[in-house]
Amino acid sequence: MEQNAESINAAREFSALFWQEFDTGRNSRNAALG
């Protein structure tokens, strides 16, 4: 059970980082397109 919670937290952290990078990339493209 404890191990499962750790996996979920790790997945959430990865997800947050992924979307943060995704948003940054999208904003960069929008700025480039002007």
C-alpha positions in Angstrom: 0.0 0.0 0.0 2.8 2.4 1.0 4.7 1.5 -2.1 1.6 2.2 -4.2 1.2 5.7 -2.7 4.9 6.4 -3.6 4.3 5.3 -7.2 1.2 7.6 -7.4 3.2 10.5 -6.0 6.0 9.9 -8.5 3.5 9.7 -11.4 1.9 13.0 -10.2 5.3 14.7 -10.0 6.2 13.4 -13.5 2.9 14.6 -14.8 3.3 18.1 -13.3 6.7 18.4 -14.8 5.5 17.1 -18.2 2.7 19.6 -18.4 4.9 22.4 -17.2 7.4 21.7 -20.0 4.5 21.3 -22.4 3.1 24.7 -21.5 6.5 26.3 -21.7 7.0 24.9 -25.2 3.6 26.0 -26.3 4.2 29.5 -25.0 7.5 29.6 -26.8 5.9 28.6 -30.1 3.1 31.2 -29.6 5.8 33.8 -29.0 7.7 32.7 -32.0 4.6 32.8 -34.2 3.9 36.3 -32.8 
